[in-house]
């Protein structure tokens, strides 16, 4: 399993040379949110599609 630092370096290394700090920060943010979402799903803290649809109707 790769460390957080290794994961960050892997993500950053895939960006183009023209990437700026905002691009880097966005990519790391997305990686963090996906990781946290997967961990929440493993813990059973996710909702099913029907519940999501009901929730979205209130927006």
C-alpha positions as MATLAB code, in Angstrom:
seq = 'XXXXXXXXXXXXXXXXXXXXXXXXXXXXXXXXXXXXXXXXXXXXXXXXXXXXXXXXXXX';
ca = [
       0.000    0.000    0.000;
       1.425    3.345   -0.981;
       1.922    6.071    1.581;
       0.146    9.398    1.366;
       3.359   11.039    0.184;
       3.861    8.398   -2.524;
       0.280    8.832   -3.683;
       0.672   12.624   -3.835;
       3.894   12.326   -5.821;
       2.275    9.849   -8.222;
      -0.670   12.180   -8.835;
       1.531   15.239   -9.261;
       3.895   13.421  -11.627;
       0.976   12.734  -14.003;
       0.184   16.430  -14.373;
       1.592   18.365  -17.325;
       4.697   20.479  -16.806;
       2.513   23.555  -17.253;
       0.416   22.692  -14.164;
       0.182   25.475  -11.626;
      -0.320   25.304   -7.860;
      -4.115   25.432   -8.249;
      -4.023   22.404  -10.571;
      -1.882   20.490   -8.086;
      -4.061   21.415   -5.128;
      -7.230   20.438   -7.022;
      -5.870   17.017   -7.966;
      -4.773   16.323   -4.388;
      -8.173   17.500   -3.110;
      -9.976   15.090   -5.452;
      -7.731   12.187   -4.413;
      -8.436   12.966   -0.753;
     -12.207   13.145   -1.243;
     -12.321    9.896   -3.220;
     -10.233    8.147   -0.564;
     -12.479    9.427    2.236;
     -15.587    8.413    0.289;
     -14.311    4.881   -0.201;
     -13.434    4.609    3.488;
     -16.927    5.831    4.435;
     -18.497    3.244    2.130;
     -16.464    0.471    3.748;
     -17.737    1.646    7.141;
     -21.296    1.515    5.823;
     -21.734    5.275    5.919;
     -23.030    5.613    2.373;
     -26.580    5.991    1.103;
     -28.322    4.067   -1.646;
     -29.400    5.610   -4.942;
     -33.067    5.929   -3.955;
     -32.188    7.860   -0.806;
     -29.912   10.091   -2.865;
     -32.713   10.801   -5.346;
     -35.071   11.778   -2.501;
     -32.415   14.031   -1.031;
     -31.752   15.695   -4.371;
     -35.432   16.496   -4.860;
     -35.264   18.788   -1.829;
     -32.555   20.909   -3.453;
];
